[in-house]
């Protein structure tokens, strides 16, 4: 029997013993099963604990109790890993290396050290064999979920695409070169932010299983007494921390997904982020839809909120948009009379995620990471500066970038898309009109209709619809030309952009033609 087969049997037997056949009716048994199966499943459980779009709340709260319980690796093993990976002896690389770890987890442990030039650093070393073990466990987990006589309830609990997602995330987390690239990207994004600092990365010593980064001393962000003693303005720290996090979300699309107090310190009047192993990425489309949802929430635009939710979610079956809209409308009216400062972001997000889950929409992992990050950051801000409200800062920020990030071409494109949608709807109406009339004339209901002159009525309706479409095109020309003139793009005529002037002239000509046709008909 191969080791993989033995592990497969072990996983299946543990899952069945803890109630797999009944779909884990008891959340406690799911947690116990994950604990019994070891570090890989503890990691899976921790990831799932932040997925309200997949699991009900009782499962989330139970899985949040999962913790790594692993013994530190022996120093000889750590030495061997570093030396074989970098190709130099520990003494050649470092003038000091503390054999006792600063921290130890299921994937790696961290040691303090000093480079030969005296620079203090921290060295993160991956546990030997952990990559192969964790990825094999995840492959087995996927096999378990696809076995016909087992997966019936399990597939519902943890969808296959989520297992794939966890596999990809874990694979990156196991390669420290990804974390190194995260450090450099975060540094570039914040190089012009005077109050943010990022530790220096020593890329020449960084490998797949070893990461060397500057050790930064400072005041823990929640050590309020120490900050006050150094004459720091706590409210100023809270505002800067929150606004920078909003910048990471809405501007950069690249955010620190684990901003707990241990990963943020204050040093030399700057906020210093630590540990870049867990970062989230939001593409332009996702950010735009987040802004749209927030603006819809504040302005009471249920359609915009529903549209944003559908665009954000990943369908897992047939999506009932009408039900989703009703669920979102119900959520909205819970907050209709509540000020922005009183909105609880985690509660609101969980309600929306659960509405999506009920209507066959899965939320992208980076968005669930964002929720976890915001919840954590909001807790930090509340401890440092209780008067600072993240939601109050987020709404105007989102509104600004909802409009400010659009160039003229994008705004014109949106207007043209709206026009195209309206034109298609009008065309469908005209195509269905004869059918509707025919049904009325030949229907089974005993209604007598006097339909003499119907052809003239249809012709009149066609003229009316033509004018309506013509008017919509005219409106689009005026709006598009106004946007182009305000944007000041392209060659100028009389100090105004030529394209915008041409649009105005065309709109004027069309307007005159439309007015003449109306006057000729004798009907306004």
C-alpha positions as CSV (number, residue, x, y, z in Angstrom):
1,X,0.0,0.0,0.0
2,X,1.5,3.4,-1.0
3,X,1.7,6.3,1.4
4,X,-0.9,8.2,-0.7
5,X,-3.4,5.3,-0.5
6,X,-2.9,5.0,3.2
7,X,-3.4,8.7,3.7
8,X,-6.5,8.6,1.5
9,X,-8.0,5.8,3.7
10,X,-7.1,7.7,6.8
11,X,-8.8,10.9,5.6
12,X,-11.9,9.1,4.4
13,X,-12.3,7.1,7.7
14,X,-11.9,10.3,9.9
15,X,-14.4,12.2,7.8
16,X,-16.9,9.4,7.9
17,X,-16.4,8.9,11.6
18,X,-17.2,12.5,12.2
19,X,-20.4,12.5,10.2
20,X,-19.5,13.0,6.6
21,X,-22.5,10.8,5.5
22,X,-24.9,13.3,7.2
23,X,-23.1,16.3,5.8
24,X,-21.5,17.4,9.1
25,X,-24.8,18.3,10.7
26,X,-22.8,19.2,13.8
27,X,-20.1,21.9,13.1
28,X,-18.1,20.7,16.1
29,X,-17.4,17.4,14.4
30,X,-16.1,19.2,11.3
31,X,-13.6,21.1,13.5
32,X,-12.6,17.9,15.4
33,X,-12.1,16.1,12.1
34,X,-9.8,18.9,10.8
35,X,-7.8,18.9,14.0
36,X,-7.4,15.1,13.9
37,X,-6.2,15.2,10.3
38,X,-3.4,17.7,11.0
39,X,-1.8,20.9,9.8
40,X,-3.1,20.8,6.2
41,X,-6.8,20.5,7.3
42,X,-6.3,23.0,10.1
43,X,-5.1,25.4,7.3
44,X,-8.2,24.5,5.2
45,X,-10.5,25.1,8.1
46,X,-8.9,28.5,8.9
47,X,-9.4,29.5,5.2
48,X,-13.0,28.3,5.3
49,X,-13.7,30.2,8.5
50,X,-13.7,33.4,6.5
51,X,-16.1,32.2,3.8
52,X,-19.7,33.2,4.7
53,X,-20.6,32.7,1.0
54,X,-19.9,28.9,1.4
55,X,-20.6,27.9,5.0
56,X,-23.4,28.9,7.4
57,X,-22.5,31.1,10.4
58,X,-22.4,28.3,12.9
59,X,-19.7,26.5,10.9
60,X,-17.7,29.8,10.6
61,X,-17.6,30.5,14.3
62,X,-16.6,26.9,15.1
63,X,-13.8,26.8,12.5
64,X,-12.4,30.1,13.9
65,X,-11.4,28.1,16.9
66,X,-8.8,26.1,14.9
67,X,-5.2,26.8,15.8
68,X,-1.8,25.5,14.7
69,X,-0.4,23.1,17.3
70,X,3.0,22.2,16.0
71,X,6.4,21.8,17.7
72,X,9.3,23.9,16.5
73,X,11.8,22.1,14.2
74,X,15.2,21.3,15.7
75,X,17.9,23.9,15.0
76,X,20.0,21.4,13.1
77,X,17.2,20.9,10.6
78,X,16.8,24.7,10.2
79,X,20.6,25.1,9.7
80,X,20.6,22.4,7.1
81,X,17.6,23.9,5.2
82,X,19.2,27.4,5.0
83,X,22.6,26.2,4.0
84,X,21.4,23.8,1.3
85,X,19.0,26.3,-0.1
86,X,21.4,29.3,-0.3
87,X,24.6,27.3,-0.8
88,X,26.6,28.9,2.0
89,X,27.3,28.1,5.7
90,X,25.2,29.8,8.3
91,X,28.4,31.4,9.7
92,X,29.3,32.8,6.3
93,X,25.8,34.3,5.9
94,X,25.2,35.7,9.4
95,X,27.3,37.0,12.3
96,X,24.5,36.0,14.7
97,X,21.7,33.5,14.4
98,X,19.3,32.8,17.3
99,X,18.6,29.0,17.4
100,X,15.3,29.6,19.3
101,X,12.5,30.6,17.0
102,X,10.6,33.9,17.4
103,X,7.5,32.1,16.0
104,X,6.6,28.7,14.7
105,X,3.7,27.7,12.5
106,X,2.5,24.7,10.4
107,X,4.4,26.0,7.3
108,X,7.4,27.8,8.6
109,X,9.2,29.2,11.6
110,X,11.0,32.5,12.1
111,X,14.4,33.2,13.6
112,X,16.2,36.5,14.5
113,X,19.7,37.0,13.1
114,X,22.3,39.6,12.0
115,X,23.9,39.8,8.6
116,X,27.7,40.0,8.4
117,X,27.5,43.8,8.2
118,X,25.5,43.9,11.5
119,X,22.0,44.5,9.9
120,X,19.3,42.9,12.1
121,X,17.1,40.5,10.1
122,X,14.4,37.9,10.5
123,X,14.9,34.6,8.7
124,X,11.7,32.7,7.7
125,X,12.4,29.0,7.0
126,X,10.0,26.5,5.6
127,X,9.6,23.2,7.3
128,X,11.2,20.3,5.4
129,X,8.7,18.2,3.5
130,X,5.7,20.4,4.4
131,X,5.1,21.4,0.7
132,X,4.8,17.8,-0.5
133,X,2.6,16.8,2.5
134,X,0.2,19.7,2.3
135,X,-0.3,19.6,-1.5
136,X,-0.8,15.8,-1.4
137,X,-3.4,16.2,1.3
138,X,-5.2,18.7,-0.8
139,X,-5.1,16.5,-3.8
140,X,-6.6,13.7,-1.7
141,X,-9.2,16.0,-0.4
142,X,-10.3,16.8,-3.9
143,X,-10.4,13.0,-4.7
144,X,-12.6,12.4,-1.6
145,X,-15.0,15.1,-2.8
146,X,-15.3,13.5,-6.2
147,X,-15.9,9.9,-5.1
148,X,-19.5,9.2,-5.9
149,X,-20.4,7.3,-2.7
150,X,-18.9,9.9,-0.4
151,X,-19.3,13.3,-2.1
152,X,-23.0,13.6,-2.0
153,X,-23.1,15.9,1.0
154,X,-19.5,16.9,1.2
155,X,-19.5,18.6,-2.2
156,X,-22.3,20.9,-1.0
157,X,-20.2,21.7,2.1
158,X,-17.0,22.4,0.3
159,X,-17.4,22.9,-3.5
160,X,-14.7,21.5,-5.7
161,X,-13.8,24.9,-7.1
162,X,-13.1,26.1,-3.5
163,X,-10.8,23.2,-3.0
164,X,-9.0,24.2,-6.2
165,X,-8.8,27.7,-4.9
166,X,-7.3,26.6,-1.6
167,X,-4.8,24.5,-3.4
168,X,-3.6,27.4,-5.5
169,X,-3.4,29.7,-2.5
170,X,-1.5,27.2,-0.5
171,X,0.9,26.5,-3.3
172,X,1.8,30.2,-3.4
173,X,2.1,30.5,0.3
174,X,4.5,27.6,0.4
175,X,6.8,29.4,-2.1
176,X,8.5,32.4,-0.3
177,X,9.4,34.0,-3.6
178,X,5.8,35.0,-3.9
179,X,6.0,36.7,-0.5
180,X,9.2,38.4,-1.6
181,X,7.4,39.8,-4.7
182,X,4.6,41.0,-2.4
183,X,7.0,43.0,-0.3
184,X,8.4,44.8,-3.3
185,X,5.0,45.4,-4.9
186,X,3.7,46.8,-1.6
187,X,6.8,49.0,-1.3
188,X,6.3,50.4,-4.8
189,X,2.6,51.1,-4.2
190,X,3.4,53.1,-1.0
191,X,6.7,54.7,-1.9
192,X,5.1,58.2,-2.2
193,X,3.1,57.8,1.1
194,X,5.3,59.6,3.6
195,X,3.8,57.9,6.7
196,X,4.1,54.3,5.5
197,X,7.3,52.2,5.7
198,X,8.1,48.7,4.5
199,X,11.0,46.6,5.7
200,X,13.9,46.0,3.4
201,X,14.0,42.7,1.6
202,X,17.3,40.9,1.0
203,X,16.5,39.2,-2.3
204,X,20.0,37.8,-2.6
205,X,19.4,35.5,0.3
206,X,15.7,34.7,-0.5
207,X,14.8,31.3,-2.0
208,X,11.7,29.2,-2.4
209,X,12.0,27.9,1.2
210,X,14.0,30.8,2.9
211,X,13.1,34.5,3.2
212,X,15.4,37.1,4.7
213,X,14.0,40.5,5.6
214,X,14.9,43.5,7.7
215,X,14.1,43.2,11.4
216,X,12.2,46.4,12.4
217,X,11.8,47.5,16.0
218,X,9.1,49.8,17.0
219,X,6.0,50.4,19.1
220,X,3.2,47.9,18.7
221,X,0.2,49.9,17.3
222,X,-2.1,48.9,20.2
223,X,0.5,49.8,22.9
224,X,-1.4,53.1,23.5
225,X,0.6,54.0,26.7
226,X,3.9,53.8,24.8
227,X,2.5,55.8,21.9
228,X,1.2,58.5,24.1
229,X,4.5,58.7,26.0
230,X,6.2,59.4,22.7
231,X,3.7,62.2,21.9
232,X,1.9,60.4,19.1
233,X,-1.5,61.6,18.1
234,X,-3.6,58.5,18.3
235,X,-6.5,59.8,16.2
236,X,-4.0,60.8,13.5
237,X,-2.6,57.3,13.5
238,X,-6.2,55.9,13.2
239,X,-7.1,58.1,10.2
240,X,-3.8,57.4,8.4
241,X,-4.1,53.7,9.0
242,X,-7.7,53.6,7.7
243,X,-7.2,55.9,4.7
244,X,-4.1,54.0,3.6
245,X,-6.0,50.7,3.8
246,X,-8.7,52.2,1.6
247,X,-6.0,53.3,-0.8
248,X,-4.7,49.7,-0.9
249,X,-8.3,48.6,-1.8
250,X,-9.6,51.2,-4.2
251,X,-6.5,52.6,-5.8
252,X,-3.8,49.8,-5.7
253,X,-6.1,46.7,-5.8
254,X,-3.4,45.1,-3.7
255,X,-3.9,45.0,0.1
256,X,-2.5,43.5,3.3
257,X,-5.0,40.7,4.2
258,X,-3.8,40.2,7.7
259,X,-3.4,43.6,9.4
260,X,-3.6,42.4,13.0
261,X,-1.8,44.3,15.8
262,X,1.2,42.0,15.6
263,X,1.8,42.9,12.0
264,X,1.7,46.7,12.4
265,X,4.2,48.8,14.4
266,X,4.9,52.5,14.7
267,X,8.5,53.7,14.1
268,X,9.9,57.1,13.6
269,X,6.4,58.6,13.0
270,X,5.6,56.0,10.4
271,X,3.3,53.1,10.2
272,X,5.3,49.9,9.4
273,X,3.6,46.8,8.0
274,X,5.1,43.4,8.7
275,X,4.5,39.9,7.2
276,X,3.5,39.9,3.6
277,X,2.6,36.2,3.3
278,X,-1.1,36.9,3.0
279,X,-2.0,39.6,0.4
280,X,-5.2,40.1,-1.6
281,X,-5.6,41.3,-5.2
282,X,-8.6,43.1,-6.6
283,X,-8.7,43.7,-10.4
284,X,-10.2,46.8,-12.0
285,X,-13.5,45.2,-12.6
286,X,-13.9,44.0,-9.1
287,X,-12.9,47.3,-7.6
288,X,-15.4,49.2,-9.8
289,X,-18.2,46.9,-8.8
290,X,-17.3,47.3,-5.1
291,X,-17.5,51.1,-5.6
292,X,-20.8,50.6,-7.4
293,X,-22.2,48.5,-4.5
294,X,-21.1,51.0,-1.9
295,X,-22.6,54.0,-3.8
296,X,-25.8,52.1,-4.3
297,X,-26.0,51.3,-0.6
298,X,-25.7,55.0,0.3
299,X,-28.0,56.3,-2.5
300,X,-30.6,53.6,-2.1
301,X,-30.1,52.2,-5.6
302,X,-31.2,48.6,-5.1
303,X,-30.7,47.8,-8.8
304,X,-27.1,49.1,-8.7
305,X,-26.4,46.9,-5.6
306,X,-27.9,43.8,-7.3
307,X,-26.1,44.5,-10.5
308,X,-22.8,44.8,-8.6
309,X,-23.4,41.6,-6.6
310,X,-24.1,39.6,-9.8
311,X,-21.0,41.0,-11.5
312,X,-18.8,40.2,-8.5
313,X,-20.1,36.7,-7.8
314,X,-19.2,33.4,-9.5
315,X,-22.3,31.4,-10.5
316,X,-22.5,27.9,-9.0
317,X,-25.8,27.1,-10.8
318,X,-28.8,29.1,-12.0
319,X,-28.8,32.5,-10.4
320,X,-32.2,33.9,-9.5
321,X,-31.8,37.6,-10.0
322,X,-35.3,38.5,-8.8
323,X,-34.7,36.6,-5.5
324,X,-31.3,38.1,-5.1
325,X,-32.7,41.6,-5.6
326,X,-35.4,41.0,-3.0
327,X,-32.8,39.7,-0.5
328,X,-30.6,42.8,-1.1
329,X,-33.6,45.1,-0.9
330,X,-34.4,43.5,2.5
331,X,-30.8,44.0,3.7
332,X,-30.9,47.6,2.4
333,X,-34.0,48.5,4.4
334,X,-32.4,47.2,7.6
335,X,-29.9,50.0,7.2
336,X,-32.1,52.7,5.5
337,X,-32.6,54.7,8.7
338,X,-29.1,54.0,10.0
339,X,-26.3,56.6,9.6
340,X,-23.1,55.5,7.8
341,X,-21.1,55.6,11.0
342,X,-23.5,53.0,12.6
343,X,-23.2,50.4,9.8
344,X,-21.3,47.3,11.0
345,X,-19.2,46.4,8.0
346,X,-18.7,42.7,9.0
347,X,-22.5,42.2,9.6
348,X,-23.5,43.9,6.4
349,X,-20.9,41.9,4.3
350,X,-22.0,38.6,5.9
351,X,-25.6,39.3,5.1
352,X,-24.8,40.1,1.5
353,X,-22.5,37.1,1.2
354,X,-25.2,34.8,2.6
355,X,-27.7,36.3,0.1
356,X,-25.3,35.5,-2.7
357,X,-24.8,31.9,-1.4
358,X,-28.6,31.4,-1.2
359,X,-28.9,32.4,-4.8
360,X,-26.0,30.2,-6.2
361,X,-23.3,32.9,-6.2
362,X,-19.8,32.2,-4.7
363,X,-17.7,35.2,-3.7
364,X,-14.1,35.4,-5.1
365,X,-11.5,34.4,-2.5
366,X,-9.8,37.8,-2.6
367,X,-13.1,39.5,-1.6
368,X,-13.5,37.2,1.4
369,X,-9.8,38.0,2.3
370,X,-10.8,41.7,2.0
371,X,-13.7,41.2,4.4
372,X,-11.4,39.5,6.9
373,X,-8.8,42.2,6.5
374,X,-11.3,45.0,7.0
375,X,-12.8,43.3,10.0
376,X,-9.3,43.0,11.5
377,X,-8.3,46.6,10.6
378,X,-11.5,48.0,11.9
379,X,-10.8,46.3,15.3
380,X,-7.3,47.9,15.4
381,X,-8.6,51.3,14.5
382,X,-11.3,51.1,17.1
383,X,-8.7,50.3,19.8
384,X,-6.3,53.1,18.7
385,X,-8.8,55.8,17.8
386,X,-12.4,55.0,18.7
387,X,-13.7,58.2,17.1
388,X,-12.5,57.2,13.6
389,X,-15.0,55.2,11.6
390,X,-13.7,53.2,8.7
391,X,-17.1,53.1,6.9
392,X,-17.5,56.9,7.1
393,X,-14.1,57.2,5.4
394,X,-14.9,54.4,2.8
395,X,-18.1,55.8,1.3
396,X,-16.7,59.2,0.0
397,X,-13.5,57.4,-1.0
398,X,-15.5,55.0,-3.1
399,X,-17.6,57.7,-4.6
400,X,-14.5,59.7,-5.6
401,X,-13.0,56.8,-7.4
402,X,-16.2,55.7,-8.9
403,X,-16.1,58.8,-11.0
404,X,-12.6,60.0,-10.7
405,X,-11.0,56.8,-12.2
406,X,-13.0,57.0,-15.4
407,X,-11.5,58.7,-18.3
408,X,-13.6,60.4,-21.0
409,X,-13.5,57.4,-23.3
410,X,-14.8,55.1,-20.6
411,X,-17.7,57.5,-19.7
412,X,-18.7,57.8,-23.4
413,X,-18.5,54.0,-23.7
414,X,-20.9,53.6,-20.8
415,X,-23.3,56.1,-22.4
416,X,-23.2,54.2,-25.7
417,X,-23.7,50.9,-24.0
418,X,-26.7,52.3,-22.2
419,X,-28.0,53.6,-25.5
420,X,-27.4,50.2,-27.2
421,X,-29.3,48.4,-24.4
422,X,-32.3,50.8,-24.8
423,X,-32.3,50.4,-28.6
424,X,-32.2,46.6,-28.3
425,X,-35.2,46.7,-25.9
426,X,-37.1,49.0,-28.3
427,X,-36.3,46.8,-31.2
428,X,-37.6,43.7,-29.3
429,X,-40.8,45.6,-28.5
430,X,-41.4,46.5,-32.1
431,X,-40.7,42.9,-33.2
432,X,-43.2,41.6,-30.7
433,X,-45.9,44.2,-31.4
434,X,-47.5,42.3,-34.4
435,X,-47.6,39.1,-32.3
436,X,-49.2,40.9,-29.4
437,X,-51.8,42.4,-31.7
438,X,-52.5,39.0,-33.3
439,X,-53.0,37.4,-29.9
440,X,-55.5,40.1,-28.9
441,X,-57.4,39.6,-32.2
442,X,-57.4,35.8,-32.2
443,X,-57.4,35.1,-28.4
444,X,-59.8,32.8,-26.7
445,X,-61.2,35.5,-24.5
446,X,-64.5,36.7,-25.8
447,X,-63.6,40.3,-26.4
448,X,-64.9,42.2,-29.4
449,X,-62.4,44.7,-30.8
450,X,-63.1,47.4,-33.4
451,X,-59.8,47.3,-35.2
452,X,-60.5,49.4,-38.3
453,X,-57.6,51.7,-39.1
454,X,-55.2,49.5,-37.2
455,X,-52.5,49.9,-39.9
456,X,-52.6,53.6,-39.4
457,X,-52.2,53.1,-35.6
458,X,-49.2,50.8,-36.1
459,X,-47.6,53.3,-38.5
460,X,-48.2,56.1,-35.9
461,X,-46.6,54.0,-33.2
462,X,-43.6,53.3,-35.4
463,X,-43.1,57.0,-36.0
464,X,-43.4,57.6,-32.3
465,X,-40.8,54.9,-31.5
466,X,-38.5,56.2,-34.2
467,X,-38.6,59.6,-32.7
468,X,-38.0,58.1,-29.3
469,X,-34.9,56.3,-30.5
470,X,-33.8,59.4,-32.4
471,X,-34.1,61.4,-29.3
472,X,-32.1,58.9,-27.3
473,X,-29.3,59.1,-29.9
474,X,-29.5,62.9,-29.7
475,X,-29.2,62.8,-25.9
476,X,-26.2,60.4,-26.1
477,X,-24.5,62.8,-28.5
478,X,-25.0,65.8,-26.2
479,X,-23.8,63.9,-23.1
480,X,-20.8,62.4,-24.9
481,X,-19.8,65.8,-26.4
482,X,-20.1,67.5,-23.0
483,X,-17.9,64.8,-21.4
484,X,-15.3,65.2,-24.2
485,X,-15.3,69.0,-24.0
486,X,-14.9,68.9,-20.2
487,X,-12.1,66.3,-20.5
488,X,-10.2,68.6,-22.9
489,X,-9.0,65.8,-25.2
490,X,-7.9,65.9,-28.9
491,X,-7.2,68.9,-31.2
492,X,-9.0,72.2,-30.4
493,X,-11.3,74.5,-32.4
494,X,-12.1,78.0,-30.9
495,X,-10.5,76.7,-27.7
496,X,-12.8,73.7,-27.5
497,X,-12.0,70.0,-28.4
498,X,-12.8,69.4,-32.1
499,X,-14.6,66.0,-31.4
500,X,-16.9,67.6,-28.8
501,X,-17.7,70.5,-31.2
502,X,-18.5,68.1,-34.0
503,X,-20.8,66.2,-31.7
504,X,-22.6,69.4,-30.7
505,X,-23.1,70.4,-34.4
506,X,-24.4,67.0,-35.2
507,X,-26.8,67.1,-32.2
508,X,-28.0,70.5,-33.3
509,X,-28.7,69.3,-36.8
510,X,-30.5,66.2,-35.6
511,X,-32.5,68.3,-33.1
512,X,-33.7,70.7,-35.9
513,X,-34.6,67.8,-38.1
514,X,-36.6,66.2,-35.3
515,X,-38.4,69.4,-34.5
516,X,-39.3,70.0,-38.2
517,X,-40.7,66.4,-38.4
518,X,-42.9,67.0,-35.3
519,X,-44.2,70.3,-36.6
520,X,-45.0,68.8,-40.0
521,X,-47.0,66.1,-38.4
522,X,-49.0,68.7,-36.6
523,X,-48.7,66.8,-33.3
524,X,-46.3,67.5,-30.4
